[in-house]
Amino acid sequence: MLIGELAKKAGVQKDTIRHYVEVGLLTPSKRSVGTRAYNEFAETDLSKLELILQSKSLGFSLNEMRPYIELYMNENLTDRIATAAFENKLIEVERKISQLKQMRIKLKQIIKKYEG
């Protein structure tokens, strides 16, 4: 499938797909028609793109998700490895929540001081 079809199926912009190609997360094959060259995407690219989007929605950076995506696509991502990745991300999220709560307390104290 061409980039437009992949974008439509995944619900993203073409530029998003181009970015993932540029950073090496998606690797389309090249197809030539006359003098024009096109990127051809397979159904596995759609699966990979959906995994990238899901990982991003869970707070994983592209660098964090890269090794897990490769393992998944090579069918080497075990439940243990996936669980460890999600547990580590959860610890990071909980740490950020704690920091934000502390910031909220401090901000409320400052507001109260100036309202005073």
C-alpha positions in Angstrom: 0.0 0.0 0.0 1.1 3.6 -0.6 1.7 6.1 2.2 -1.8 7.7 1.8 -3.6 4.4 2.3 -1.4 3.5 5.3 -2.1 7.0 6.8 -5.8 6.6 6.3 -5.8 3.1 7.9 -3.8 4.2 10.9 -5.6 7.5 11.3 -2.4 9.6 11.1 -1.0 12.2 8.7 1.5 11.3 5.9 4.1 13.4 7.6 3.9 11.2 10.7 4.7 8.2 8.6 7.5 10.0 6.8 9.0 10.9 10.2 8.9 7.2 11.3 10.6 6.2 8.0 13.2 8.9 8.5 14.1 7.7 12.0 14.1 4.1 10.9 11.1 2.7 12.7 9.3 2.0 9.4 11.2 0.6 6.4 9.1 0.5 3.3 10.2 -1.1 0.1 10.8 1.0 -3.0 8.5 0.7 -6.0 9.1 2.4 -9.3 6.5 3.3 -11.8 8.0 4.9 -14.9 10.4 7.5 -13.7 8.7 7.9 -10.3 9.7 6.1 -7.1 7.2 5.3 -4.4 7.4 3.8 -0.9 5.4 0.6 -0.7 4.2 -0.4 2.8 3.1 -3.9 3.8 0.5 -5.0 6.3 3.3 -5.6 8.8 4.1 -1.9 8.5 0.5 -1.1 9.6 0.9 -3.4 12.6 4.2 -1.8 13.5 2.7 1.7 13.1 -0.2 0.8 15.4 2.3 -0.5 18.0 4.3 2.7 17.7 1.1 4.8 18.2 0.0 2.7 21.2 3.5 3.0 22.7 3.5 6.7 22.3 0.1 7.0 23.9 1.5 5.2 26.9 4.4 7.7 27.2 7.2 5.7 25.6 9.7 7.8 23.6 10.8 6.6 20.2 14.1 5.6 21.6 12.5 3.7 24.4 10.1 1.8 22.2 12.6 1.0 19.4 14.1 -2.3 20.9 10.6 -3.6 21.9 9.2 -2.9 18.4 12.0 -4.8 16.8 11.6 -7.7 19.2 7.8 -7.7 18.5 8.2 -7.6 14.8 10.7 -10.5 15.0 8.3 -12.4 17.2 10.9 -12.4 20.0 9.0 -10.1 22.5 8.2 -12.3 25.4 5.6 -11.6 28.0 8.3 -11.2 30.6 10.2 -8.6 28.5 6.9 -6.7 27.8 5.8 -6.8 31.4 9.2 -5.4 32.6 9.0 -2.6 30.1 5.5 -1.6 31.2 6.4 -1.9 34.9 9.4 0.4 34.4 7.2 2.9 32.6 4.6 2.7 35.4 7.3 3.5 38.0 8.4 6.5 35.9 4.8 7.7 35.6 4.2 7.3 39.3 7.4 9.3 40.0 6.2 12.1 37.8 2.8 12.1 39.4 4.4 12.4 42.8 6.6 15.3 41.6 3.5 17.1 40.1 1.6 16.7 43.4 4.5 18.3 45.2 4.6 21.2 42.7 0.8 21.6 43.2 1.3 21.9 47.0 4.0 24.5 46.6 2.0 26.5 44.0 -1.0 26.6 46.3 1.2 27.7 49.2 2.6 30.6 47.1 -0.9 31.6 45.9 -2.1 31.6 49.5 0.8 33.7 50.6 0.1 36.4 47.9 -3.6 36.3 48.5 -3.0 36.8 52.1 
